[in-house]
């Protein structure tokens, strides 16, 4: 038997057929074209899945179900996307709409939840029962796996790790509050701070790496500058590690998971990111080194995590 995983994004719809060992048998994608009605987008999702079935010769009777990871606030119990800014959806009955194309079960969850579940089933936390995953991208998403199952809270909007408070009254966040983790630990926040520092310090290597065009700033540049001994670059990275480290320590104190995973473009820095974080949280978590301190690692599945995790909802 097989499962289908769909990763719905603001730019692309990615879908894959997944076998019992969580290997993707075949996958494909189509543009989301998010300005369209949800009915048109869901039809494309369904047609993409049917195309994959035809390509592989797998019929619907061989499919246990279809899982969908969607951005935004998800009511998994009712099968509704309550709100998603990425695709401008409000109260979309996603499961009901997909059921008009398929008779097999359909389940949905937040895309970051699916990424966490995918890593727990087949990635960097394979076989590990308790996992926290933070996605460090434009924003900060989060997924929680407890005893091998997703923890989403009692109602829609739970487990939004990126929108927990880090600095009361601090930087403005996209959610409308000030001081959320997202405003300090996202890739967007890293680039914003690196840009600010580079403008203040024209002698910084970050300006050379930007080719003296601040619009070329990215998340890799401050890491490269810091490693080369650039003072301003080091200040940017030290600040980023401090804020992300404090956030991780909080989640460790609440959940005490077996492992903390990080995903997103910032994770291309590998040990330059995880090594200082592992050192930082040693004395920040309750009990210090007398307690269990989970390792901080980078996720390994990349773009496949969402598909595998969505399929694992079934």
Phi and psi in degrees as a GROMACS rama.xvg file:
@    title "Ramachandran Plot"
@    xaxis  label "Phi"
@    yaxis  label "Psi"
@TYPE xy
-125.395  165.944  UNK-2
-130.005  156.575  UNK-3
-114.723  133.648  UNK-4
-117.525  133.908  UNK-5
-122.284  128.229  UNK-6
-109.53  102.859  UNK-7
-90.0695  119.335  UNK-8
-122.715  171.484  UNK-9
-69.2009  -23.1177  UNK-10
-104.64  -45.25  UNK-11
-133.436  152.97  UNK-12
-104.576  118.988  UNK-13
-112.98  136.155  UNK-14
-137.176  151.571  UNK-15
-151.465  150.154  UNK-16
-94.8364  127.832  UNK-17
-117.557  133.846  UNK-18
-88.2238  -176.079  UNK-19
-66.6905  -20.9091  UNK-20
-95.0973  12.0597  UNK-21
65.9823  28.7776  UNK-22
-92.8421  138.915  UNK-23
-81.6047  114.212  UNK-24
-70.8554  -45.0404  UNK-25
-159.017  144.142  UNK-26
-140.637  161.316  UNK-27
-157.761  168.516  UNK-28
-145.016  157.596  UNK-29
-139.377  154.815  UNK-30
-62.8501  141.717  UNK-31
-72.9977  -40.3023  UNK-32
50.1078  64.5682  UNK-33
-63.3283  -13.559  UNK-34
-74.3779  -10.3462  UNK-35
-79.2269  173.061  UNK-36
-69.9101  157.253  UNK-37
-65.4281  -30.1819  UNK-38
-62.4407  -40.2862  UNK-39
-67.813  -39.7425  UNK-40
-67.1722  -43.8792  UNK-41
-64.5869  -37.3861  UNK-42
-59.8197  -42.1572  UNK-43
-64.2093  -37.9748  UNK-44
-60.4367  -46.1484  UNK-45
-65.2761  -43.15  UNK-46
-65.792  -33.9442  UNK-47
-64.1895  -43.6723  UNK-48
-64.3504  -44.4718  UNK-49
-62.2275  -37.4904  UNK-50
-62.0915  -44.0768  UNK-51
-63.4199  -38.1594  UNK-52
-63.9063  -42.2836  UNK-53
-64.8023  -41.7326  UNK-54
-64.9221  -33.6865  UNK-55
-97.4117  -10.9195  UNK-56
74.6386  19.1855  UNK-57
-95.864  125.001  UNK-58
-93.0595  166.427  UNK-59
-63.1869  -28.8009  UNK-60
-64.3694  -20.4956  UNK-61
-92.1878  1.21174  UNK-62
-105.809  121.129  UNK-63
-68.8398  -32.0627  UNK-64
172.469  175.837  UNK-65
-123.117  126.091  UNK-66
-109.443  142.577  UNK-67
-128.519  128.181  UNK-68
-101.656  121.977  UNK-69
-123.466  144.398  UNK-70
-69.538  154.822  UNK-71
104  -169.102  UNK-72
-86.2723  121.288  UNK-73
-117.488  132.641  UNK-74
-98.9043  92.2393  UNK-75
-65.3318  -33.7671  UNK-76
-66.7114  -40.4258  UNK-77
-91.5842  -9.70216  UNK-78
73.1927  34.0064  UNK-79
-121.486  136.456  UNK-80
-85.7681  103.389  UNK-81
-66.0456  -45.3755  UNK-82
-159.505  133.842  UNK-83
-143.575  113.427  UNK-84
-69.0428  -34.4419  UNK-85
-58.4828  -39.7524  UNK-86
-118.769  10.8036  UNK-87
53.4087  51.544  UNK-88
-108.075  142.692  UNK-89
-134.011  121.672  UNK-90
49.9033  53.1042  UNK-91
-89.9323  121.955  UNK-92
-78.9394  73.0861  UNK-93
-62.8324  -44.8588  UNK-94
-64.2997  -45.2254  UNK-95
-58.8189  -42.6265  UNK-96
-67.3816  -41.354  UNK-97
-67.332  -30.766  UNK-98
-67.4624  -13.9125  UNK-99
-77.6789  -11.0634  UNK-100
-109.651  -23.2312  UNK-101
-135.22  148.932  UNK-102
-96.4932  -14.0999  UNK-103
-75.6259  162.127  UNK-104
-60.3688  144.646  UNK-105
-126.912  130.963  UNK-106
-131.358  152.176  UNK-107
-132.469  157.813  UNK-108
-157.415  171.836  UNK-109
-64.4827  146.613  UNK-110
-63.2243  -36.2203  UNK-111
-68.6478  -35.3761  UNK-112
-60.4264  -43.1166  UNK-113
-65.2043  -39.6255  UNK-114
-61.0499  -42.1931  UNK-115
-63.574  -44.0603  UNK-116
-66.208  -38.9033  UNK-117
-61.5249  -44.2596  UNK-118
-65.7412  -33.3552  UNK-119
-72.0221  -31.5192  UNK-120
-85.2282  -36.9555  UNK-121
-143.065  5.94831  UNK-122
-118.462  -135.331  UNK-123
-67.8856  -15.2317  UNK-124
-119.745  27.0536  UNK-125
-56.9648  127.216  UNK-126
81.2933  0.228504  UNK-127
-95.706  125.365  UNK-128
-74.6615  -31.9113  UNK-129
-123.336  115.767  UNK-130
-136.606  138.338  UNK-131
-113.412  130.441  UNK-132
-122.812  133.396  UNK-133
-116.243  127.482  UNK-134
-97.5934  118.929  UNK-135
-105.066  90.2287  UNK-136
-132.157  -136.494  UNK-137
-55.3478  -39.6656  UNK-138
-123.077  -161.621  UNK-139
-125.987  114.493  UNK-140
-101.764  170.098  UNK-141
-149.571  149.393  UNK-142
-137.576  142.305  UNK-143
-125.198  125.055  UNK-144
-116.641  122.724  UNK-145
-122.227  124.312  UNK-146
52.1821  39.4427  UNK-147
79.6521  2.69796  UNK-148
-124.215  149.603  UNK-149
-63.9628  137.772  UNK-150
-108.694  115.992  UNK-151
-115.289  2.4919  UNK-152
85.9122  175.271  UNK-153
-78.1071  -21.3927  UNK-154
-144.201  169.351  UNK-155
-57.6573  140.055  UNK-156
96.45  1.94575  UNK-157
-80.5332  168.887  UNK-158
58.6257  29.6167  UNK-159
-86.6046  78.3305  UNK-160
-62.665  -34.8253  UNK-161
-68.5482  -14.4502  UNK-162
-112.563  32.6051  UNK-163
-95.1491  154.544  UNK-164
-78.2399  132.661  UNK-165
-113.968  -44.3171  UNK-166
-132.647  104.557  UNK-167
-58.1214  126.663  UNK-168
72.202  18.7059  UNK-169
-83.7155  -144.255  UNK-170
-59.5358  144.699  UNK-171
-69.8993  135.535  UNK-172
-104.521  160.549  UNK-173
-64.7956  -19.9103  UNK-174
-82.1924  -10.0274  UNK-175
107.239  -18.5575  UNK-176
-83.6975  173.852  UNK-177
-119.65  132.295  UNK-178
96.1243  12.2245  UNK-179
-66.8896  157.391  UNK-180
-53.8107  -39.7079  UNK-181
-56.2733  -34.4095  UNK-182
-74.0164  -9.44603  UNK-183
-123.699  -26.7947  UNK-184
-114.461  -0.914696  UNK-185
-74.7405  164.091  UNK-186
-62.4327  -35.1  UNK-187
-59.2097  -44.5823  UNK-188
-66.1754  -39.0365  UNK-189
-61.9189  -46.4448  UNK-190
-65.4889  -39.3921  UNK-191
-61.0036  -45.0806  UNK-192
-70.067  -38.2762  UNK-193
-63.5622  -39.4231  UNK-194
-63.6477  -44.7063  UNK-195
-60.5836  -45.9033  UNK-196
-66.1766  -40.2469  UNK-197
-64.1962  -36.086  UNK-198
-70.0615  -36.1799  UNK-199
-71.9582  -33.2753  UNK-200
-118.618  83.3012  UNK-201
-61.0419  -20.5429  UNK-202
-79.5733  -8.83219  UNK-203
-64.3813  142.504  UNK-204
-60.2481  -23.0232  UNK-205
-58.596  -34.2508  UNK-206
-68.4393  -37.1464  UNK-207
-66.3123  -44.4144  UNK-208
-66.4913  -25.7943  UNK-209
-81.9274  -1.24793  UNK-210
59.386  36.3848  UNK-211
57.3077  26.6426  UNK-212
-128.774  104.544  UNK-213
-59.991  -20.7891  UNK-214
-69.1118  -13.166  UNK-215
-87.902  1.5107  UNK-216
-60.5105  138.942  UNK-217
-143.067  178.233  UNK-218
-71.3916  -18.1287  UNK-219
-79.469  -34.3596  UNK-220
-57.9193  -48.9817  UNK-221
-64.3067  -32.5241  UNK-222
-64.3629  -45.7639  UNK-223
-63.3553  -41.7509  UNK-224
-64.966  -43.7638  UNK-225
-61.7007  -42.4275  UNK-226
-65.1411  -28.388  UNK-227
-84.4415  0.115918  UNK-228
95.1061  8.5114  UNK-229
-69.3514  125.651  UNK-230
-63.6549  -47.7716  UNK-231
-64.6783  -40.9864  UNK-232
-62.4687  -40.6489  UNK-233
-65.2779  -37.7717  UNK-234
-63.7071  -39.1049  UNK-235
-63.0944  -47.6817  UNK-236
-69.195  -40.3422  UNK-237
-60.6922  -41.0653  UNK-238
-64.4174  -43.7684  UNK-239
-64.1696  -44.3674  UNK-240
-63.23  -39.3058  UNK-241
-62.7754  -48.5697  UNK-242
-68.0148  -43.1824  UNK-243
-67.937  -38.9927  UNK-244
-62.6481  -42.8865  UNK-245
-62.4247  -38.5524  UNK-246
-64.1229  -45.8566  UNK-247
-63.3329  -41.4085  UNK-248
-59.9956  -39.7653  UNK-249
-60.6396  -45.6421  UNK-250
-68.9718  -33.0105  UNK-251
-64.2644  -43.6324  UNK-252
-63.8682  -31.4753  UNK-253
-80.9475  -46.129  UNK-254
-108.457  -23.8061  UNK-255
43.9533  62.2264  UNK-256
-74.2917  172.311  UNK-257
-76.7621  -29.4916  UNK-258
-155.151  149.326  UNK-259
-112.876  124.333  UNK-260
-109.572  145.777  UNK-261
-121.094  138.094  UNK-262
-135.077  170.41  UNK-263
109.821  171.758  UNK-264
-58.6329  -32.0335  UNK-265
-60.1309  -27.4354  UNK-266
-72.1208  -7.62556  UNK-267
-63.0498  -15.0067  UNK-268
-77.8148  -10.8549  UNK-269
55.5711  -126.132  UNK-270
-66.9657  -20.6764  UNK-271
-64.4291  -22.4347  UNK-272
-95.2426  -49.7706  UNK-273
-75.7627  -34.9354  UNK-274
-61.8983  -50.3479  UNK-275
-65.478  -29.6299  UNK-276
-68.4325  -42.1278  UNK-277
-62.8712  -36.5651  UNK-278
-70.2648  -40.1096  UNK-279
-64.0945  -43.3294  UNK-280
-79.356  -9.30072  UNK-281
-56.5355  -41.5145  UNK-282
-107.739  9.29184  UNK-283
-98.6965  -25.4225  UNK-284
-77.904  148.148  UNK-285
-57.0569  128.075  UNK-286
91.2045  -10.2226  UNK-287
54.254  -144.665  UNK-288
-73.9488  -3.28092  UNK-289
-76.2297  -20.3041  UNK-290
-101.112  175.924  UNK-291
-79.5052  121.911  UNK-292
-108.291  111.29  UNK-293
-68.836  145.04  UNK-294
-69.9692  147.553  UNK-295
-102.002  122.204  UNK-296
-131.36  162.487  UNK-297
-87.9412  141.094  UNK-298
-63.7146  158.576  UNK-299
-120.991  -14.8555  UNK-300
-83.6397  -14.3991  UNK-301
58.0875  -134.906  UNK-302
-68.541  -14.2992  UNK-303
-79.3127  -15.3039  UNK-304
-59.6592  -41.6242  UNK-305
-65.0118  -39.9986  UNK-306
-67.7637  -48.2572  UNK-307
-64.3246  -41.9712  UNK-308
-65.1503  -42.0247  UNK-309
-62.1311  -43.8948  UNK-310
-61.7835  -33.2482  UNK-311
-72.7323  -9.36223  UNK-312
-65.3994  -23.8177  UNK-313
